Amino acid sequence: MKLTYLYLARHGAVISVNGKHYIGQIQAPLSERGVEQAWALRNWLEPVDFSHAYCSDLTRSERTARIVIGQRDLVLQPFPELREISLGDWEGVSFREIAQQHPEQYEARGRDLENWRPPGGESFADCRSRVLPMLRRILDNSYGNVILVGHAGVNRLILCDALGLPVQNLMNIRQDYGCVNMIEYGEGRQRLHLLNYSPYENRGLASVSSIEGALQRAR
């Protein structure tokens, strides 16, 4: 039986202004902290022998992936289908501004997170319809250990699919900057082994080697 182990990471933190803003598909560069988080991912994942490497084609995802890969003999494959959800007219605008100036839109999205679209943007159902077919393509053409550096929304959709959770509940899944998840894919089954682990925040604690040992025992 073919088994694939997907190491699903989120890019490092990005440069931002005060307050939370909708980023979406804006080309937001990594902050200094974000670069440090990417290096922590690289160091933690160093023992893993990856067969393939994938990422979104947005700068923050691709730079994180290139740091993680380092000098490995891997060809990084960026795909636009793995971009973060498009938030249209909301991109670059603060959460507070949207809530204050467009309260009906803000509340409508909260009521139907799966299907509601901001003006000019995507719903999570739209995003899911491009992300999951690309994930299937990746899994069909990969084997062994695979690294994929995505985004918070994209990763949550993949995790919802793996866990059989409704998209409406995706915000209940934490995806911190620079985190990594591990999903095992086999014939007709999916199994989550690691969720939202931050090598940067847990420096000096569990190594990937110990995680791999636990994975071997679970097989």
C-alpha positions as MATLAB code, in Angstrom:
seq = 'MKLTYLYLARHGAVISVNGKHYIGQIQAPLSERGVEQAWALRNWLEPVDFSHAYCSDLTRSERTARIVIGQRDLVLQPFPELREISLGDWEGVSFREIAQQHPEQYEARGRDLENWRPPGGESFADCRSRVLPMLRRILDNSYGNVILVGHAGVNRLILCDALGLPVQNLMNIRQDYGCVNMIEYGEGRQRLHLLNYSPYENRGLASVSSIEGALQRAR';
ca = [
       0.000    0.000    0.000;
       1.339    3.415   -0.966;
       1.668    5.756    2.014;
       2.312    9.474    1.825;
       3.154   11.618    4.827;
       2.220   15.239    4.240;
       4.108   17.779    6.320;
       1.728   20.714    5.995;
       3.357   23.950    7.160;
       2.221   27.540    7.407;
       4.519   30.341    6.294;
       6.234   32.549    8.844;
       4.838   35.820   10.200;
       4.553   38.732    7.791;
       5.313   42.434    8.048;
       2.125   44.192    9.130;
       0.838   47.503   10.420;
      -0.871   47.934   13.771;
      -3.989   45.849   14.238;
      -5.274   42.821   12.374;
      -5.807   43.200    8.649;
      -7.249   40.942    5.980;
      -4.249   39.809    3.937;
      -5.656   37.251    1.505;
      -3.588   37.213   -1.672;
      -1.613   40.403   -1.012;
       2.131   39.884   -1.452;
       3.037   40.388    2.203;
       6.764   39.739    2.860;
       8.042   37.786    5.845;
       8.967   39.808    8.912;
      12.224   39.220   10.790;
      10.283   36.981   13.170;
       8.778   35.170   10.183;
      12.253   34.403    8.816;
      13.279   33.061   12.242;
      10.175   30.855   12.282;
      11.056   29.513    8.833;
      14.572   28.681   10.026;
      13.158   26.941   13.092;
      11.016   24.839   10.739;
      14.080   24.051    8.645;
      16.124   22.938   11.644;
      13.299   20.845   13.103;
      12.563   19.129    9.785;
      16.220   18.522    8.917;
      16.059   14.753    9.744;
      13.140   14.196    7.351;
      13.967   12.847    3.886;
      11.498   14.650    1.603;
      10.670   13.299   -1.836;
       8.716   16.350   -3.062;
       8.237   19.992   -2.096;
       5.255   22.232   -2.849;
       4.037   25.693   -1.885;
       1.718   28.507   -2.815;
       3.141   30.933   -5.367;
       2.651   33.855   -2.963;
       5.959   35.308   -1.759;
       5.514   34.537    1.954;
       4.831   30.871    1.266;
       7.557   30.422   -1.339;
      10.253   32.133    0.731;
       9.379   30.024    3.778;
       9.530   26.875    1.653;
      12.916   27.796    0.169;
      14.348   28.380    3.643;
      12.960   25.039    4.849;
      14.333   23.139    1.848;
      17.774   24.731    2.106;
      20.421   22.735    0.236;
      18.276   19.638   -0.297;
      18.227   18.149   -3.781;
      14.577   19.085   -4.310;
      12.736   21.093   -6.951;
      10.227   23.375   -5.232;
       6.925   23.473   -7.118;
       4.807   26.608   -6.466;
       1.133   26.465   -7.492;
      -1.400   29.342   -7.684;
      -4.120   26.856   -6.676;
      -2.526   26.806   -3.205;
      -2.842   30.562   -2.673;
      -4.630   31.869    0.392;
      -8.341   32.652    0.039;
      -8.967   35.809   -1.988;
     -10.722   38.452    0.102;
     -11.362   40.872   -2.755;
     -12.154   44.411   -1.611;
     -11.350   43.500    1.990;
      -7.666   42.817    1.337;
      -5.402   45.257    3.160;
      -8.314   46.573    5.266;
      -8.388   46.126    9.048;
     -10.884   43.835   10.769;
     -12.115   46.829   12.788;
     -12.720   48.961    9.698;
     -14.784   46.255    7.990;
     -16.791   45.623   11.166;
     -17.481   49.344   11.594;
     -18.086   50.385    7.979;
     -19.731   47.196    6.671;
     -21.318   45.536    9.708;
     -23.890   43.664    7.604;
     -21.155   42.077    5.455;
     -18.993   41.306    8.480;
     -21.896   39.588   10.255;
     -23.019   37.756    7.093;
     -19.591   36.175    6.711;
     -19.664   35.028   10.322;
     -23.065   33.404    9.814;
     -22.047   31.526    6.653;
     -18.270   31.241    6.609;
     -18.363   28.474    4.025;
     -20.400   30.150    1.289;
     -20.380   33.928    1.792;
     -18.064   35.943   -0.469;
     -16.651   39.387    0.287;
     -17.048   41.760   -2.672;
     -14.690   40.645   -5.435;
     -13.393   37.717   -3.365;
     -13.885   34.032   -2.687;
     -15.902   32.037   -0.203;
     -14.171   29.185    1.593;
     -16.213   26.851   -0.606;
     -14.637   28.535   -3.658;
     -11.172   28.214   -2.141;
     -11.796   24.584   -1.250;
     -12.813   23.829   -4.855;
      -9.314   24.773   -6.096;
      -7.221   23.593   -3.130;
      -8.502   20.033   -2.723;
      -8.193   18.995   -6.406;
      -4.594   20.286   -6.315;
      -3.984   18.317   -3.120;
      -5.306   15.150   -4.819;
      -2.988   15.810   -7.764;
      -0.041   16.229   -5.379;
      -0.873   13.014   -3.516;
      -1.354   11.077   -6.752;
       2.082   12.126   -7.976;
       4.065   11.963   -4.727;
       5.248    9.346   -2.266;
       6.970    9.091    1.098;
       7.498   12.372    2.947;
       6.131   15.492    1.248;
       6.489   19.113    2.390;
       3.773   21.636    1.508;
       3.984   25.232    2.737;
       0.562   26.825    2.631;
      -1.515   29.443    4.429;
      -3.840   29.489    7.428;
      -7.057   29.220    5.388;
      -5.670   26.698    2.907;
      -4.241   24.501    5.675;
      -7.497   24.598    7.622;
      -9.411   23.423    4.552;
      -6.977   20.521    4.079;
      -7.234   19.628    7.769;
     -11.045   19.811    7.691;
     -10.998   17.405    4.774;
      -8.611   15.021    6.559;
     -10.656   15.082    9.765;
     -14.102   15.044    8.152;
     -15.029   18.394    9.723;
     -17.496   20.877    8.214;
     -15.913   23.930    6.611;
     -18.076   26.173    8.794;
     -15.943   25.061   11.763;
     -12.539   25.652   10.171;
     -11.686   28.633   12.387;
     -11.707   26.262   15.365;
      -8.433   24.809   14.018;
      -5.394   26.856   15.047;
      -2.702   27.451   12.462;
      -0.007   29.642   13.944;
       2.713   31.272   11.877;
       5.523   28.800   11.213;
       3.557   25.770   12.413;
       3.617   22.271   10.923;
       1.019   19.494   10.750;
       1.546   15.886    9.684;
      -1.130   13.885    7.852;
      -0.765   10.262    6.764;
      -2.527    9.314    3.534;
      -3.055    5.655    2.638;
      -5.529    3.720    0.542;
      -8.938    4.987    1.564;
      -7.814    6.558    4.834;
      -6.343    9.712    6.276;
      -4.782   10.005    9.729;
      -3.606   13.132   11.550;
      -0.378   12.660   13.526;
       0.565   16.251   14.347;
      -1.417   19.500   14.569;
      -0.198   23.111   14.743;
       3.229   22.255   16.150;
       5.511   25.307   16.330;
       9.238   24.484   16.231;
       9.963   28.172   16.899;
       7.901   28.285   20.106;
       9.040   24.827   21.233;
      12.764   25.108   20.614;
      14.655   22.534   22.666;
      11.603   20.315   23.153;
      10.369   17.345   21.076;
      12.405   16.722   17.944;
      11.009   15.506   14.660;
      12.977   12.300   15.239;
      10.878   11.541   18.310;
       7.723   12.290   16.332;
       8.934    9.964   13.580;
       9.568    7.233   16.177;
       6.031    7.572   17.477;
       4.753    7.445   13.900;
       6.677    4.233   13.219;
       5.169    2.612   16.320;
       1.670    3.676   15.236;
       1.901    1.994   11.819;
];
